[in-house]
Amino acid sequence: MQWLLVSWAHWRRTQATDAKGYPHQAPFRALLGGSIGTPGIDDESAEKVDKAVCRVRERCPDMGEVLILYYLEGKTVSRIARHVSKSSEHARRLLAQGETAVDYILNPLKNPLHIPIFKCKFGVMSGFAR
């Protein structure tokens, strides 16, 4: 799952636009001969991951924020903990739970009974059942 999220983040950075709708500088860097690499994920898969992360972020904003900060912005767990005003252990748990939530959204057969195993109030999400 982590590889998929890393690939998704790389895809997002290469697809990114600024507030005015202009492409992020990464595509321009590629045109100038810089090596940014290509994402190891196709557009369809990346869009599925994108929707799953958005769903996590809607259901539990803290968990979604931690996923975004870690994978898209490349922040360390300790920096994320300071950003969300939580302990490093709590931030690490939110990250792991966010990864699991994305995995369950993308692969519902891993949770065949659709058991709501997440409770957002305690740093864990609830209600992922379809």
C-alpha positions in Angstrom: 0.0 0.0 0.0 2.8 2.4 0.8 4.3 1.9 -2.7 0.9 2.8 -4.2 0.6 5.9 -2.1 4.2 7.0 -3.0 3.4 6.4 -6.7 0.1 8.4 -6.3 1.9 11.3 -4.7 4.5 11.4 -7.5 1.7 11.3 -10.0 -0.1 14.2 -8.2 3.1 16.3 -8.1 3.6 15.8 -11.9 -0.1 16.7 -12.5 -0.3 19.6 -10.1 -1.4 23.1 -11.0 -1.1 26.3 -9.0 -3.9 28.5 -7.8 -4.2 30.1 -11.2 -4.5 26.8 -13.0 -0.9 26.8 -14.4 1.1 23.6 -14.3 3.5 23.1 -11.4 7.1 23.7 -12.3 7.8 19.9 -12.5 6.6 19.5 -16.1 8.6 22.6 -17.2 11.7 21.1 -15.5 11.1 18.0 -17.6 11.0 20.0 -20.8 14.3 21.7 -19.8 16.0 18.3 -19.5 15.7 17.9 -15.7 15.1 14.4 -14.4 11.9 14.2 -12.3 11.1 10.7 -13.4 7.7 9.4 -14.4 5.2 8.1 -12.0 5.1 4.4 -11.6 1.3 4.3 -11.8 -1.2 4.8 -14.6 -3.8 7.6 -14.5 -6.7 5.3 -13.8 -5.1 3.7 -10.7 -3.8 7.1 -9.5 -7.3 8.6 -9.8 -8.7 5.7 -7.7 -6.1 6.3 -5.0 -6.9 10.1 -5.2 -10.6 9.4 -4.6 -9.8 7.1 -1.7 -7.6 9.6 -0.1 -10.3 12.3 -0.5 -12.8 9.9 1.1 -10.5 9.4 4.0 -10.0 13.2 4.3 -13.8 13.8 4.3 -14.5 11.2 6.9 -11.6 12.0 9.2 -9.8 15.3 8.4 -6.9 14.6 10.8 -6.1 11.3 9.1 -6.4 12.8 5.6 -4.2 15.7 6.6 -1.5 13.3 7.9 -1.6 11.3 4.6 -1.3 14.5 2.5 1.5 15.9 4.6 3.5 12.6 4.6 3.0 11.5 1.0 2.5 14.7 -1.0 4.5 17.1 1.0 7.2 14.7 2.1 7.2 15.7 5.8 8.6 13.5 8.5 6.3 12.0 11.2 7.8 14.4 13.8 7.1 17.4 11.6 3.6 16.2 11.0 3.1 15.8 14.8 4.1 19.4 15.4 1.8 20.5 12.5 -1.3 18.7 13.8 -0.4 19.4 17.5 -0.2 15.7 18.4 2.5 13.4 19.7 4.7 11.6 17.2 3.2 8.3 18.2 -0.3 9.6 17.6 0.7 11.0 14.1 2.3 7.6 13.3 -0.9 5.8 14.3 -3.0 8.2 12.1 -0.7 7.6 9.2 -0.9 3.8 9.6 -4.7 4.0 10.0 -5.0 6.2 7.0 -3.0 3.8 4.9 -5.2 0.9 6.1 -8.3 3.0 5.3 -7.2 3.7 1.8 -6.4 0.0 1.4 -9.9 -1.0 2.5 -11.5 1.5 0.2 -9.5 0.3 -2.8 -9.8 -3.4 -1.9 -13.1 -4.0 -0.1 -12.6 -7.8 -0.2 -10.0 -7.4 2.5 -12.9 -6.3 4.8 -15.6 -8.7 3.4 -18.1 -8.0 6.2 -17.6 -4.3 5.8 -17.0 -4.0 9.6 -16.8 -0.3 10.6 -13.4 -0.6 12.3 -12.5 3.1 12.4 -13.7 5.7 14.9 -12.6 9.2 14.0 -13.2 10.6 17.4 -10.2 8.7 18.8 -8.0 9.3 15.8 -9.5 6.4 14.0 -12.2 6.5 11.3 -15.7 5.0 11.3 -18.2 4.1 8.7 -16.2 2.9 5.7 -18.8 0.2 5.0 -20.4 0.6 1.5 
